[in-house]
Amino acid sequence: MSRRVVRQSKFRHVFGQAAKADQAYEDIRVSKVTWDSSFCAVNPKFLAIIVEAGGGGAFIVLPLAKVWQIPDYTPMRNITEPIITLEGHSKRVGILSWHPTARNVLLSAGGDNVIIIWNVGTGEVLLSLDDMHPDVIHSVCWNSNGSLLATTCKDKTLRVIDPRKGQVVAERFAAHEGMRPMRAVFTRQGHIFTTGFTRMSQRELGLWDPNNFEEPVALQEMDTSNGVLLPFYDPDSSIVYLCGKGDSSIRYFEITDEPPFVHYLNTFSSKEPQRGMGFMPKRGLDVSKCEIARFYKLHERKCEPIIMTVPRKSDLFQDDLYPDTPGPEPALEADEWLSGQDAEPVLISLRDGYVPPKHRELRVTKRNILDVRPPSGPRRSQSASDAPLSQQHTLETLLEEIKALRERVQAQEQRITALENMLCELVDGTD
């Protein structure tokens, strides 16, 4: 008799569980735009959701801690003025992606078939790729060090692009033969994982080697649903999670070097369909509970956390589940990356849990007005005492000015609130 051999994997028993009702975010009008996007972004501190609004472009930001500190001297006010405005596309922008290792480098792509790479700190266009795609761009993904892009397009072509050279270094026509949109993400091995549709409109997943696009490493048919499969890839575990627009389930697979290379693990199912999905970075997870992924599922009027866990009995830190993972600090400056330098992400340990820094504000500057960036070359940690005296003086002056401005704004807000209260009393008195 033949004995079936079960593939050994520490992720075989990963299971998903929806958070309790009191952990969900209620009364959120999620956008009804038909763009095949996740509509949600999340980091260890905040949750951002695209919401329904006349004219579009509106979003809400919520603190994950769910503890609101409302000052007693002023009401909460909406933010209506951006820190900086990036203008360059001629049609609606549907894709945004931060560079994985370079500071303030942001990629945008829109309905004008153009990819623009910005330095958000200065508002400048670093690169514009306007002759690579003849039709609408469906997805764009950086590789691990940000040297290459993988894109999918309505012309059914999967492309690998070197953005700084402005060249398509590899391409594959009809990676999936169907006409519905494709998605693509880089894996940690440098392969490209794709989702799409067959000619008969069945959903399909694929794994490709960019050095040999002739034949797929793996190609699997799934089902006949119409929803576009959004892939969320975790390079630490090499697990890819597939969330279909309109589906009520999340399928997850482990990618390995052993045939069939893409191994089905399990499916998380729920009753209500998903409008979009947010994916928490690894540094925002609860390592004490062996949490390896957390999603933020968008319903029509709420957002629901979904937690993926590896069942373990030990309370000790699980080294095999949590290797050092990319942190929030950049490895390069924008001009260093533009000049041709590459660097892998700066890794952090999750052994003691990740504590985000208290202040991480975007610094917007104009070229040659204030330049306190470190010199190019190997990056090293620098204490305040190591910095040049002129730089220390500049930073101290800026901090003092910021403190004074904040005190002045606070005083003005108190005065405005007092005047509003007086006005209300006068109106009530006249009635």
C-alpha positions in Angstrom: 0.0 0.0 0.0 1.2 3.5 -0.8 1.4 6.0 2.0 0.5 9.6 1.4 3.3 11.9 2.5 2.1 15.1 4.1 4.3 18.1 3.3 5.9 19.5 6.4 5.3 23.2 7.0 5.0 25.3 10.2 2.2 27.2 8.5 0.0 24.2 7.7 -2.4 25.0 10.6 -2.6 28.8 10.2 -6.2 29.8 10.9 -8.1 33.1 10.6 -10.5 34.6 13.0 -12.5 37.8 12.9 -12.0 40.2 15.8 -14.8 40.8 18.3 -17.5 43.2 17.4 -16.1 45.9 19.8 -12.9 45.9 17.8 -14.5 46.7 14.5 -14.8 50.3 13.1 -18.5 51.2 12.5 -20.4 53.7 10.5 -17.8 54.2 7.7 -19.1 55.0 4.2 -16.6 53.0 2.1 -16.1 54.3 -1.4 -18.3 52.8 -4.2 -15.8 53.6 -6.9 -15.5 50.7 -9.3 -11.7 50.9 -9.4 -10.2 47.5 -8.5 -8.3 48.7 -5.5 -7.9 47.6 -1.9 -9.4 51.0 -0.7 -7.4 50.6 2.6 -3.9 51.1 4.0 -2.7 50.4 7.5 0.4 50.7 9.6 1.1 50.0 13.3 -0.5 53.3 14.4 -3.2 54.3 11.9 -5.9 52.9 9.6 -6.7 54.8 6.4 -9.9 54.1 4.3 -11.1 55.7 1.1 -14.7 56.9 1.8 -17.6 58.0 -0.3 -17.6 61.7 -1.1 -18.8 64.0 -3.9 -15.9 64.5 -6.3 -13.9 61.6 -4.9 -10.5 61.7 -3.2 -11.7 61.7 0.4 -10.3 59.4 3.0 -10.6 58.9 6.8 -7.7 58.1 9.1 -8.4 56.3 12.4 -6.0 55.5 15.3 -5.6 51.8 15.8 -5.4 52.2 19.6 -9.0 53.5 19.5 -8.3 56.0 22.3 -9.2 59.5 21.3 -7.6 62.5 23.2 -9.9 65.4 22.5 -8.6 68.7 23.9 -11.0 70.7 26.0 -10.1 74.0 24.3 -10.9 73.2 20.7 -13.2 70.9 18.6 -11.8 68.3 16.2 -11.3 69.9 12.8 -11.0 68.2 9.3 -7.7 68.6 7.4 -8.5 70.5 4.2 -5.0 71.7 3.3 -2.4 69.2 2.2 1.3 69.4 3.2 2.2 69.2 -0.4 0.4 68.8 -3.7 1.8 66.5 -6.5 0.6 67.5 -9.9 1.6 65.7 -13.1 -1.1 63.2 -14.2 -3.7 64.2 -16.7 -6.3 61.6 -15.5 -7.4 60.0 -12.3 -4.7 58.4 -10.2 -5.5 54.9 -9.0 -2.2 53.4 -7.8 0.2 54.7 -5.1 3.2 52.8 -3.8 6.0 53.9 -1.5 9.6 52.9 -2.4 10.7 50.0 0.0 14.1 51.5 0.9 14.4 55.2 -0.2 13.1 58.1 1.9 10.1 60.0 0.6 10.1 58.3 -2.8 6.5 57.6 -4.0 5.2 56.0 -7.2 1.9 56.9 -8.8 0.1 55.6 -11.8 -3.2 56.6 -13.3 -5.7 56.4 -16.2 -3.3 58.3 -18.4 -1.1 55.2 -18.7 1.9 57.0 -17.1 4.0 56.1 -14.0 5.5 59.0 -12.1 8.1 58.6 -9.3 8.2 61.6 -6.9 10.4 62.9 -4.2 7.6 63.9 -1.8 10.0 65.8 0.4 10.6 68.4 -2.3 7.6 67.9 -4.5 9.8 67.1 -7.5 9.3 64.5 -10.3 12.2 62.2 -10.2 11.2 60.0 -13.1 8.3 59.8 -15.5 7.7 56.6 -17.5 5.2 57.7 -20.1 5.9 55.4 -23.0 6.0 52.0 -21.4 2.2 51.1 -21.3 -0.2 51.6 -24.3 -3.3 51.1 -22.1 -4.5 51.4 -18.5 -2.1 50.1 -15.8 -3.7 47.6 -13.5 -1.0 47.1 -10.9 2.6 48.1 -10.0 4.9 46.5 -7.5 8.5 47.2 -6.4 10.9 44.4 -5.8 12.6 44.1 -2.3 15.3 46.8 -2.8 13.3 49.0 -5.2 15.5 48.5 -8.2 12.8 47.0 -10.4 9.0 47.3 -11.0 6.6 44.6 -12.0 3.5 46.0 -13.8 0.4 44.6 -15.4 -1.6 46.4 -18.0 -4.9 46.2 -19.9 -2.9 45.0 -23.0 -2.5 41.7 -21.1 1.3 42.1 -20.8 3.3 41.5 -17.6 6.4 43.7 -17.6 9.6 44.0 -15.5 10.9 47.6 -15.7 14.1 49.2 -14.6 12.7 52.7 -13.8 16.0 54.5 -13.6 17.1 53.3 -17.0 13.6 53.7 -18.4 13.8 50.2 -19.9 11.5 47.1 -20.0 14.0 44.4 -19.1 11.6 41.5 -19.5 7.9 41.0 -20.5 5.4 38.3 -21.0 2.3 38.6 -23.1 -0.9 36.9 -21.9 0.5 35.6 -18.6 -3.2 35.0 -18.1 -5.2 34.7 -21.2 -8.4 36.3 -20.0 -9.4 39.9 -20.5 -10.1 40.7 -16.9 -7.4 42.6 -14.9 -4.2 40.9 -13.7 -2.2 41.6 -10.5 1.5 40.9 -9.9 3.8 41.0 -6.8 7.5 40.2 -6.4 8.5 37.3 -4.1 11.5 37.3 -1.9 13.2 34.8 -4.3 12.8 37.3 -7.1 10.0 35.5 -8.8 6.7 37.2 -9.7 3.4 35.9 -8.4 0.4 36.8 -10.5 -3.4 36.5 -10.4 -5.7 36.7 -13.4 -8.3 34.9 -15.5 -8.3 32.1 -18.1 -9.9 32.5 -21.5 -13.0 30.8 -20.0 -13.1 33.4 -17.2 -11.8 31.1 -14.5 -9.7 32.8 -11.9 -6.0 31.7 -12.1 -2.8 32.2 -10.2 0.7 31.9 -11.6 4.4 32.0 -10.5 7.0 33.3 -13.0 10.8 33.5 -13.2 11.6 36.9 -14.8 14.8 35.4 -16.3 12.7 32.9 -18.2 9.2 34.0 -19.1 8.6 31.3 -21.7 7.0 28.9 -19.2 5.5 29.5 -15.8 7.0 28.0 -12.7 3.5 27.2 -11.6 0.0 27.9 -13.0 -3.2 26.9 -11.2 -6.9 27.4 -12.0 -9.1 28.3 -9.0 -12.8 29.1 -9.6 -15.2 31.0 -11.8 -15.9 34.1 -9.8 -15.7 37.6 -11.4 -13.9 39.3 -8.6 -10.3 40.4 -9.2 -8.0 38.6 -6.8 -5.8 41.0 -4.8 -2.6 39.3 -3.7 -1.0 40.3 -0.3 2.5 38.8 0.0 4.4 38.3 3.3 8.2 37.9 2.4 9.0 36.7 6.0 6.8 33.6 5.7 6.5 33.5 1.9 2.8 33.2 2.3 0.5 34.9 -0.2 -3.1 35.8 0.7 -5.7 36.1 -2.0 -8.6 38.4 -1.4 -11.2 38.6 -4.1 -13.3 41.8 -4.6 -16.8 40.7 -3.7 -15.7 37.4 -2.1 -16.4 36.5 1.5 -13.2 34.5 1.9 -9.4 34.8 2.0 -7.4 32.0 0.5 -3.7 31.6 1.4 -0.8 29.7 -0.1 2.8 29.1 0.8 5.4 29.6 -1.9 8.5 27.2 -1.7 11.2 25.8 -3.9 9.5 22.4 -3.9 7.0 21.3 -6.6 4.2 22.4 -7.1 5.9 25.6 -5.7 2.6 27.2 -4.7 1.0 25.1 -1.9 -2.6 25.7 -0.8 -2.8 26.1 3.0 -6.4 27.0 4.0 -9.3 29.4 3.5 -10.8 31.9 5.9 -14.5 32.2 5.2 -17.1 34.7 6.5 -20.7 35.5 5.6 -20.4 39.0 4.2 -18.5 40.1 1.0 -15.5 42.3 1.2 -15.4 45.7 -0.5 -11.6 46.1 0.1 -8.8 45.0 2.3 -5.9 46.5 4.3 -2.8 44.5 5.2 -0.8 45.3 8.4 3.0 45.3 8.1 4.6 42.6 10.2 5.9 45.1 12.8 2.4 45.9 13.8 1.4 42.3 14.8 1.0 40.8 18.3 4.0 38.4 18.5 2.9 37.2 21.9 -0.2 35.6 20.3 1.7 34.1 17.3 -0.1 36.4 15.0 1.5 36.3 11.5 -1.0 38.4 9.5 -3.8 40.9 10.2 -6.3 42.2 7.6 -8.7 45.0 7.8 -11.8 43.9 5.9 -14.0 46.7 4.4 -17.7 46.1 4.5 -20.3 48.5 3.1 -20.5 50.5 6.4 -17.7 49.2 8.6 -14.1 47.9 8.9 -13.4 44.5 10.6 -10.0 43.2 11.7 -9.2 39.6 10.7 -6.3 37.9 12.5 -4.2 35.0 11.1 -2.5 32.9 13.8 -0.2 29.9 14.0 -1.3 27.7 17.0 1.5 27.3 19.4 1.4 26.3 23.1 4.6 28.0 24.2 4.5 31.6 25.5 8.1 32.2 24.4 9.1 34.3 21.4 8.9 32.1 18.3 12.1 32.8 16.4 11.0 30.7 13.4 7.8 32.7 12.9 9.4 36.1 13.3 12.7 36.6 11.5 14.1 40.2 11.4 11.7 42.2 9.3 11.8 45.5 7.4 11.4 48.5 9.7 10.2 52.0 8.9 13.6 53.6 8.6 14.9 54.2 5.0 18.2 52.8 3.8 18.8 55.5 1.2 18.0 59.1 0.5 16.0 59.9 -2.7 18.9 61.3 -4.6 21.1 58.4 -3.6 18.6 56.0 -5.1 18.1 58.2 -8.2 21.9 58.2 -8.8 21.9 54.4 -9.1 22.5 53.1 -5.5 20.5 50.2 -4.2 20.2 48.9 -0.6 18.2 46.2 1.1 15.6 47.3 3.7 16.8 48.1 7.2 15.7 45.2 9.4 14.4 45.3 12.9 13.8 42.5 15.5 10.3 41.8 16.9 11.5 39.9 19.9 10.5 42.6 22.4 7.6 43.8 20.2 7.8 46.8 17.9 7.3 50.3 19.4 6.8 52.9 16.8 8.6 56.2 17.2 6.6 59.1 18.8 7.3 61.6 16.0 7.6 60.7 12.3 6.5 63.8 10.4 7.0 64.3 6.7 9.6 67.1 6.2 8.8 69.1 3.1 11.7 71.3 1.9 12.6 73.1 -1.2 15.8 72.4 -3.0 18.8 74.4 -1.7 16.9 76.2 1.0 17.5 73.9 3.9 19.6 70.8 3.4 20.5 68.9 6.5 20.6 65.4 4.9 23.6 63.2 5.7 26.3 62.8 3.1 26.0 59.9 0.6 27.9 56.7 1.3 27.6 54.0 3.9 24.9 54.8 6.4 25.7 54.7 10.1 23.9 55.7 13.2 24.8 59.3 14.3 24.1 60.8 17.7 23.4 64.5 18.2 26.9 65.1 19.5 28.4 63.6 16.3 26.6 66.1 14.1 28.3 69.3 12.9 27.8 72.4 15.1 26.1 74.3 12.4 23.7 71.5 11.8 23.0 71.2 15.6 22.3 74.9 15.7 19.9 74.7 12.8 18.0 71.8 14.2 17.8 73.5 17.7 16.5 76.7 16.1 13.9 74.8 14.1 12.7 72.9 17.1 12.4 76.1 19.1 10.5 77.8 16.3 8.2 74.8 16.0 7.5 74.8 19.7 6.7 78.5 19.6 4.4 78.1 16.6 2.5 75.3 18.3 2.0 77.4 21.4 0.8 80.2 19.3 -1.7 78.0 17.4 -2.9 76.6 20.7 -3.5 80.1 22.0 -5.4 81.1 18.9 -7.5 78.0 19.0 -8.5 78.8 22.6 -9.4 82.3 21.6 -11.5 81.1 18.7 -13.3 78.6 21.0 -14.0 81.3 23.5 -15.4 83.7 20.8 -17.6 80.9 19.5 -19.0 80.2 23.0 -19.7 84.0 23.4 -21.5 84.1 20.1 -23.6 81.1 21.0 -24.5 82.8 24.3 -25.5 86.0 22.5 -27.6 84.0 20.0 -29.3 82.1 22.8 -30.0 85.4 24.6 -31.6 87.0 21.6 -33.9 84.0 21.3 
